[in-house]
Amino acid sequence: MSRRCEVLTGQQGWQAIARGDLKTGMVFRLFEEDGAPVPDAEAGGPGRWRALADAMMGEDGQPQVEAEAIPESVVERGVRETGLYWPGGEQAGPWAPGRLR
């Protein structure tokens, strides 16, 4: 099985998409087969990337896309490191699952 891919949409937040359907300018994130987010190797945080070109089939038969990493903002990093909830994130504080306070 391959990594799961989600694309950021304006109204619905993160939506599942096939990697082969990525188009230039789309912001996306990837998840391993076990559901763990694929990290940004340089920043160390959850990876988000912007497609620089439409996805193409690679020589191995898997979709490939040229992309650039989108770094976390200072606010996003602080929220992630403290374990608080961030809209679209996977973490929530024990006092208010699913809400910011």
Residue pairs with C-beta under 8 A, 6 or more apart in sequence:
1 33
2 19
2 33
2 62
3 19
3 30
3 31
3 32
3 33
3 38
4 16
4 30
4 31
4 33
4 35
5 16
5 17
5 18
5 19
5 22
5 28
5 29
5 30
5 31
6 14
6 15
6 16
6 17
6 28
6 29
6 30
6 31
7 14
7 15
7 17
7 22
7 26
7 27
7 28
8 14
8 26
8 27
8 28
8 29
8 48
9 15
13 87
13 88
14 29
14 88
17 26
17 28
18 63
19 30
19 55
19 62
19 63
19 65
20 55
20 57
20 63
21 55
22 28
22 51
22 54
22 55
22 63
22 65
23 51
23 54
23 55
24 51
24 52
24 53
24 54
25 50
25 51
26 50
26 51
27 48
27 49
27 50
27 51
27 70
28 48
28 49
28 50
28 51
28 67
29 37
29 38
29 46
29 47
29 48
29 49
30 37
30 38
30 47
30 49
31 37
31 38
32 38
37 46
37 47
37 90
38 47
39 45
39 46
39 47
40 46
40 47
40 48
40 49
40 69
40 71
40 72
41 47
42 69
43 69
43 71
43 72
45 71
45 72
45 76
45 77
45 80
46 72
46 80
46 89
47 69
48 69
48 70
49 67
49 68
49 69
49 70
50 67
50 68
50 70
51 65
51 66
51 67
52 65
52 66
52 67
52 68
53 65
53 66
54 65
55 63
55 64
55 65
56 63
56 64
56 65
57 63
57 64
58 64
72 80
76 86
79 85
79 86
79 89
80 86
80 89
80 91
83 91
83 93
84 91
84 92
84 93
84 100
85 91
85 92
85 93
85 96
85 97
85 98
85 99
85 100
86 100
87 100
92 98
92 99
93 101
95 101
